[in-house]
């Protein structure tokens, strides 16, 4: 009882004293970010005007590497190897400052094959040839230019304030997030054999789902895992006037598209998030020819591996069932091929609560929101080694506050990531991102 009352006294004293301490923001950090803002805004505009597609981030990675070297980091370029043997443009910057934990902070670098329609004076006018040989516009429509700018701001804050922390910082410029093979390429290049394995991993992503000046953070799933599949139905070609002489793969594939929707609605628990989308349908060359094959492109999303397995089994079973119903021979059953995959992005419960408290102190409670899981996907989770390394991902608000409020009240919807109209309000977004992420790293490496 004596110990209990003593602890109660300590807690009461803490509660009485806490408001003054808790409300006290990091003046040194705020001043450092203020000093950086002119250079960071110029950097953001430069990066936004010069995007590069996935697998082609040569100039972007060179710029990021040079800036990190100038800040005092030991930098390695061209980290990562793709399955075809080609070298990736990954950047890894390391700064060791005495003994202590290791923190990894990651940014992505690639742009999207999107023609920008924002009309901004710093809009991208870049065009490039994509993997299919098409001439496309290129835009940072997902905010990777913002992510790189924030990373550079954090890098400089840490380098300028080494008296405040002890340990090792690993900053990662990851290529090819949009094709979800960049993180795997870096891991395939012996990443944790060549560079320090972190005790903690931090990442953030800008979004119009939160207003500029805010972040959103929660524990548990933040983004879904994803598999991209190709399903090929094999039929027997015939003249369009004599369909009974063939076996029509277009009809089979069409029936499958409808039936496949029941995999989620009738085979996955209603309490379990899952998405199955047929995004492409390719078949035939002429309107009076029944083709031999029909090819579907499918995206499936999930938070748990058992759900992924159920979706994949359901797709295979349904496709085969349709083919059997149409009398397709056993050696002509549909082919289901995995094209791309990525793991779910899941926040460590203990670390996310700790980082939430850090963000509240750095930004103010009114600017730290609760994040809602979404079914979009990322590939940063590969660095966490299936949850073996504590990981936190947070959303960085990028929306104009007035437009955000109007959209919430039923007004015009804000452009989402990947939209040709996506245009973060960059000054407050940069400031908030650098402040929040720097505060988190300082906390984890507190001396």
Secondary structure, DSSP 4 states (H G I P E B T S, - for coil): -HHHHHHHHHHHHHHHHHHHHHT---HHHHHHHHHHHHHHHHHHHHHHHS---TT--HHHHHHHHHHHHHTT-EEEEEEEE-TTSPEEEEEEEEEEESSS-EEEEEEE---BS----S--TT----EEE-TTS-EEE-B-TT-HHHHHHHHHHHHHHHHHTGGGB-EEEEEEEE--TTTT-HHHHHHHTTHHHHSPPPSEEEEEEEEEEEETT-EEE-SEEEE-EEEEEEEEEE-B-EETT-GGGSB-HHHHHHHHHHHHHHHHHHHS-TTS-EEEEEEEEEE-SSTTEE-SEEEEEEEEEESSHHHHHHHHHHHHHHHHHHHHHTT--GGG--EEEEEEEE--EEE-HHHHHHHHHHHHHHH-GGGEEEP---S---SGGGGGTTTTSEEEEEEEEEE-HHHHHHHHTTSPPPPPTT-TT----HHHHHHHHHHHHHHHHHHHTB-
